[in-house]
Amino acid sequence: MKKFVESELQTFAERAGQKLVFAAQRGGTAFGLGGPDSQTTVPFIYFDTGDYEFSLTGNYSEKNQSFRGEAGRCLYLGKDLRHFLLQMARSLPEVIEDLYSPIIFHQNDLIDRDLRPMANGYFCPKTSISHYLDRVSSFGNKWEGLSPVPARDYLESIRALLAAKWIVDLMDVPPVSMDELLENEHMKTQAKVAVAVNELRIFESNGVVERHPVIEDFFERETAHCSEHARRFPKSNYSRNTISVLYRTLVGKMMK
């Protein structure tokens, strides 16, 4: 799969006169959810070779946006490096999740040396906690009032809440996978929650699961706890000029 995806990405880039920065796997497999038949979503970052101009005008996010491959049920999502940097500076958690995905298809020293440290530097607890709580609400709306509930949506809601709790407890970038989130040192006092989540994961392939009273209590308690903490933090702050410099610096490094 890895060679297939990397070959596809390279073909896309060469056809469009672009250079790949990196690509990751997003979704169930990266999160430790879903089975081998789940669709592989591959967000990839690129820039147009020879284009050193940086402007916040223009719809960079739409160029080369989506490709579908039948083999392996892959969905490729292309994003211009400029748009990626804007999202990183605004502290959008999906950007950090892509950078820390356990499955990277196209990687080089630039990620470890430059992009991850930059993303961590822009990390904003307020923005990230609010994002994950929105995810909890978004997935929760799909199963509100239902019993049993869709297993994938239920587990995605749990993962998002665990990520928000990680930030509140540790003031750090949360990991991507469910396993690591459950290993949060502050979860040790809530061992019953971790056990309940892992029991649900066993039955995920059934498509639906019963609501778990331990998890329902966890949702109510921790959503309120995380919401209270999110209000205390300042908003993210970024400079457009700094982002412009970042873009030109990164492109210069990749063109060497």
C-alpha positions, 0 to 999 in steps of 0.5 A: 500500500505504501509504495502504491500511494507514494507512486500515485502521489508522485504521478499527481505532482509531476502531472501538475508541475508540483513538488510534494512536501509530505503526505500522511494517513488520516482517519480510522487506521491512523487513530487506531479505529476501523478495520483493514477495509476502511477507506484510506484518506491521504492528505498531501501537501505540495507547492507549485515549482517555480512559484516563490510568491506568497499571497493570502489572496487566491484559493490555494486550498482548491487546486489539485484538491481531490483524487480517487483511486479504486485500488485500496479505496484511497482518497487523496486530498491535496493542499497548497503549502501556503494554505497549510502554513496558514492553517498551522499558524491558526493552530488547527489541530488537523494540521498537527495530526497530519504532521504526527500521523503514525503513517507517513507516505512521503517524508523527509528531514524537513518535517522533523527539522522544520514543520513539526517544531513550527507547528508546536510553536504555534500550538494554541490550547484554546483553539485546539480544545474548542476544535475537539469539543466541536468534534464531540458535538458534531459526532454526538449529533449523529447518535443523539437519542439513538440506542444502540449508537453507530460505533464509529461515530461514538468512538470518534466522539470519545477520541475527540474528548480524550484529545481535549482532555489531554490538552487540559491535563498536560498542556501539550499537543495530543497524540493521534491514536486512541491507544496513546490518548488512553495512556494519559497519566490523568486517565489512570484514575479513570481506569474504568473508562479506558476499559469501557472504551476498549470493550467498545472497540472490540465490537466496532465491526458490528456497526453499532454498539450499546451506550456505556454508562461509564462513558456517558458519565465521562462525556458529561463530566469532561465536556464541562471540564474542558469547556471551562478550561478553554475559556481561560486561554488566550486566542492564537496570534500569528503574523502574516509576514511571518508566514510569508517568510516561512513559506519562502524559507521552506521552498528554498530548502526543498528546492536545493 
